[in-house]
Amino acid sequence: MLEILYQDAHYVAINKPSGLLVHRSFLDKRETQFAMQMLRDQLGQHVFPVHRLDRPTSGVLLFALSSEAARDMNEIFISGNIQKRYLALVRGFAPESRFVDRPLKEELDKIADKFACQDKAPQEAQTQINCLLQGSLPIPFGKYPSIRYSLVECFPKTGRKHQIRRHLNYLAHPIIGDVNHGDNKHNHFFVDHFGLRRLMLFATKLEFVHPYNNTTISITADLGEEALAVFAQLGWSDNEKDYK
């Protein structure tokens, strides 16, 4: 059963678990569960995705309940009149605040995009990144006497594939659990020490003006007990409300 965070006559939002695909893909033929189909069965009606989250990312995922509502919400996303907030656990002590304005070359899949243009120019990509917390463990790691982590909040201004992951890696603060753009030595340490095997990226908030009643809608998702247990070991709060 998917956790429903928000629902009205036009839209419904869920807290997507890490590891769950948004919809069917021929790249993952062996998968049998998808957020779109699960929500359809749960509600007993068709749903229409208006954006997506990467498979390993958890948090707020919005669907429309009609094709018209999907079209109108897509226009809001395209225009940028929507605020998306993410939290990420990253390697090292991140800077207090950084606006990353770094174009990204489109990441193409060898199978799905084999006929796509391979020489497409990098696309504009901007992310505001703020460091919320820093913590360390007195465990030697490589040439360092301790291992350091930061919790950062990210506000992407554009929506490129893996944008937050790639921008944080550019800052030398890759997200823990990122096998594509991260630090595998730290990823393995994290699994061994904390016993949690997932990308530590959370879509915690989605805010927009409702296209049909002109009210501001703010939808938030909890991080979950597993993440809070890790934060507690780093000396941070284990209370969800402290991360809203």
Residue pairs with C-beta under 8 A, 6 or more apart in sequence:
1 42
2 14
2 15
2 16
2 35
2 38
2 39
2 42
3 14
3 15
4 12
4 13
4 14
5 13
5 14
5 15
5 60
5 219
5 220
5 221
6 12
6 13
6 217
6 219
7 13
8 210
9 65
10 64
10 65
10 66
10 69
10 210
10 211
10 212
11 50
11 62
11 63
11 64
11 65
11 69
11 73
11 210
12 39
12 43
12 47
12 62
12 63
12 65
13 60
13 61
13 62
13 63
13 206
13 219
14 35
14 39
14 60
14 61
14 63
15 58
15 59
15 60
15 61
15 221
15 222
16 22
16 35
16 53
16 57
16 58
16 59
16 60
16 61
16 203
17 58
18 55
18 56
18 57
18 58
18 198
18 199
19 55
19 56
19 198
20 33
20 34
20 35
20 38
20 55
21 28
21 31
21 33
21 34
21 35
21 55
22 34
22 35
22 36
22 49
22 52
22 53
22 55
22 61
23 34
23 35
23 36
23 37
23 49
24 31
24 34
24 36
24 37
25 31
26 112
27 109
27 111
27 112
35 61
36 47
36 49
36 63
39 47
39 63
40 46
40 47
45 65
46 65
47 63
47 64
47 65
48 63
48 64
48 65
48 66
48 67
48 69
48 70
49 61
49 62
49 63
49 64
49 70
50 62
50 63
50 64
50 70
50 73
50 74
50 77
51 61
51 62
51 77
51 159
52 61
53 59
53 61
53 203
54 162
54 199
54 201
56 177
56 198
56 199
56 201
57 86
57 199
57 201
57 202
57 203
58 198
58 201
58 202
58 203
58 221
58 224
59 86
59 202
59 203
59 204
59 221
60 203
60 204
60 205
60 206
60 219
60 220
60 221
61 203
62 73
62 206
62 219
64 70
64 73
69 211
69 212
72 211
72 212
73 208
73 211
75 211
76 82
76 208
76 209
76 211
77 159
80 157
80 158
81 208
81 209
82 206
82 207
82 208
83 155
83 205
83 206
83 207
83 208
84 155
84 156
84 203
84 205
84 206
85 153
85 154
85 155
85 203
85 204
85 205
85 206
85 207
86 153
86 154
86 155
86 156
86 164
86 201
86 202
86 203
86 204
87 132
87 151
87 152
87 153
87 154
87 201
87 202
87 204
87 223
87 243
88 151
88 152
88 153
88 154
88 164
88 168
88 175
88 200
88 201
88 202
89 149
89 150
89 151
89 175
89 176
89 200
89 227
89 230
90 149
90 150
90 151
90 152
90 168
90 173
90 174
90 175
90 176
90 200
91 148
91 149
91 172
91 173
91 174
91 176
91 182
91 183
91 186
92 148
92 149
92 150
92 172
92 173
93 131
93 134
93 148
93 150
94 129
94 131
94 134
94 150
94 152
94 171
94 173
95 129
95 131
95 171
96 130
96 131
97 128
97 129
97 130
97 131
98 128
98 129
98 171
99 126
99 127
99 128
99 129
100 125
100 126
100 127
100 128
100 129
100 167
100 170
100 171
101 125
101 126
102 125
102 126
102 167
102 170
103 122
103 123
103 124
103 125
104 122
104 123
104 125
104 160
104 161
104 163
104 166
105 120
105 121
105 122
105 123
106 120
106 122
106 123
106 160
106 161
107 161
107 162
108 116
108 118
123 158
123 160
124 158
125 158
125 160
125 163
125 166
125 167
126 156
126 157
126 158
127 154
127 155
127 156
127 157
127 158
127 163
127 164
127 167
128 154
128 155
128 157
129 152
129 153
129 154
129 155
129 167
129 168
129 171
130 152
130 153
130 154
131 150
131 151
131 152
132 150
132 151
132 152
132 153
133 150
133 151
133 231
133 234
133 236
134 148
134 149
134 150
134 151
135 148
135 149
135 150
135 151
135 234
135 235
135 236
136 146
136 147
136 148
136 149
136 234
137 146
137 147
137 193
137 233
137 234
138 145
138 146
139 146
139 147
139 193
140 146
141 147
141 186
141 189
142 185
147 186
147 189
149 176
149 234
150 173
151 231
151 236
152 168
152 173
154 164
154 167
154 168
156 163
156 164
160 166
162 180
162 181
164 175
164 201
165 174
165 175
165 178
165 180
165 181
165 182
165 201
166 181
168 174
168 175
168 181
169 175
169 178
169 181
169 182
174 181
174 182
174 183
174 186
175 181
175 182
175 199
175 200
175 201
176 182
176 186
176 187
176 190
176 199
176 200
177 187
177 190
177 196
177 197
177 198
177 199
177 200
177 201
178 187
178 199
178 201
179 187
190 196
190 200
191 197
194 229
194 230
194 233
196 226
196 227
196 230
198 226
200 227
200 230
202 221
202 223
202 227
203 221
204 220
204 221
204 223
204 243
204 244
205 218
205 219
205 220
205 221
205 244
206 218
206 219
207 216
207 217
207 218
207 219
208 216
208 217
209 215
209 216
209 217
210 216
210 217
220 244
222 240
223 240
223 243
228 237
228 238
228 239
228 240
229 238
231 237
231 238
232 238
237 243
